[in-house]
Amino acid sequence: MFKLIVAFDKEKTIGYNGWMPWDITDDLLHFKETTLNSNIIMGSTTFNGLPGPLPKRTTYVLSSKPVVESDQLKWIGNLDDFIQQHQNSDEIFYVCGGAQVYKQFLPYVNEMIVSLVHGDWPSDTKFPDFKDEVFTITTLKEYPDFTVKSYKRK
């Protein structure tokens, strides 16, 4: 099963100069608590912005170039095969970015966990458009700097 986790502002900004334009500790903690002891999927640009695989998670990197695999790091070289193999699995895979990876997985996600960041932020990367009508908001939780909206596919 694929779930998507993302933080964006009202303009769907997800990035600026290769990373998030905001630094919100509570949102990073929310991401960590949500994805801990799970599988996470990201593109190579997002992965290369990290110091390495995130602790206590298995990181899957979608890339045309192989990555050196380990227990915590796996390579997705063929997206169609990966989706076919895992789409109906009970195992959860959190899609974590970047923009192209979100776009590729969006038709296959069962749930989305969106941190709607308050304020206006500089942007060079946006979250892809999605149709609200194919999702239902299941939970809403307010934080001082953002609101978490959980969506489930109808």
N, C-alpha and C positions, 0 to 999 in steps of 0.2 A: 504494500500500500504506500502511495506517495502522499506526503503532506508537504505543504510549502510554508516556509517561515520567512518573513521579510519585514523590514522597517522602511516606510516611506512617508513623505509629507503629503499635503493636500494636492500637490502637483505631480505626485507619484515619483518624486526624486528618490533615487536609491544611492546615487554616488556622485562624487566630485573629485577629480584628480586621483582616481584609483581607489578611493575609499569612501566611507560614509562621511557626509559633511558635518555631522553632529557627533558629540561624544556624551552619550547618556548612559551613565553607569547602570541605572535600573533596567534599561532595555537590554544591555549586554548580559546582565544577570538573568533576565527573563529568557533570553536566547539560551544561555547556558543551562538553566534549570529545565527548559523544555527539551533540549536535545541531548542532555547527559545520558550516557549509556545507550545511545542510539546510533543509527547510521545517518550520515549527512552527505549530501551530494552538492558539489560546487564545480565551477569551471576552473581552468588552470589560472586565469588572472586573479580570481578571488583567492584561490589556494596560495598562489605565490605572494600574495599580500600578507599572509600569515607567517609566523615563525616556523610552522610545521603543522603536522596533524594535531587537531585539538584533543586534549586529554580526555580519556574515558569515552571516546566516540570512534567509530570506524568512518574514516573519510574516504568517499569515492570521488575521484577527480575525473570529470568529463573533459576529454582532450583528444585532439588528433595525434598528439605525441605521447608515447608511453611514459608512465611515471614508474619510479622504482618502488615496487610494492613491498608491503610489510603486513604485519597483523593489523595495524591501525590505518593503513593506506592502500587503497585499491584503485585500479584504473578502469574507467569506462571508455573503451575504444569504439564500441558500436552501440549507439543509443537505442536503436530499434530493438536489438536483441536484449538489451538490459531491461527496457520497458516491458517487453513481452514476457520476460522471465520473472519480473517482480511486481507487475501491476496488480495482480490479484492475490499477492502473497499476504499473509498475516504479519509479516515482518514490516516494520515502519522505516521508511526512508524520508528524511527531511531534506527538501530541496532548499538550498541556502544562497543561491546566486551564482553568478551575476545575471545581468539582464537577459542575455541569450539563453542561458540555462533555464531561467524562469520561463521564458517564452516557449522553449522546447517542451518543458514538462507541464505547463499550464493545462493543456487538454486532458491530462492524465491524473491530476491531483484530486484526491477525495476531499481534502480539507486544506484551508489556508489559515494561517495565523499571522495577522497583519498588525504591526505596531504602527499606528498612525501618529507620526511625530508632529507635535505642535510647532508652528512657526513657518517662516519662509527661509529656504536654504539655497545656496548656490548649487547648480546642477549641471552635469554633463552626461548623466546616465539616468534613465527613467525605467520604472517597472512597466512591463507591457500592458496594453489595454486588456481588460477581461470583462465579460458580460455578467453584471451583477445578478441578472435574473436566473442564472444557472446555479447560484449559491444562495444559501440562507444564512443569516447571521445567527449563530448559536450562543455566543457569549460576548459580553462587553465588560471590560475592566479598565477603570480610569487610574492613571498615574499622573503625577504633577506635570510631566513633560510629554506624555504620549498616552494614547488609548489603544488597548489591545482589542481587536475585533477577530473573533474566530468565525470562519465560514465553513459550511459543509455543502458539498455538491448535492443538489436536489435529485 
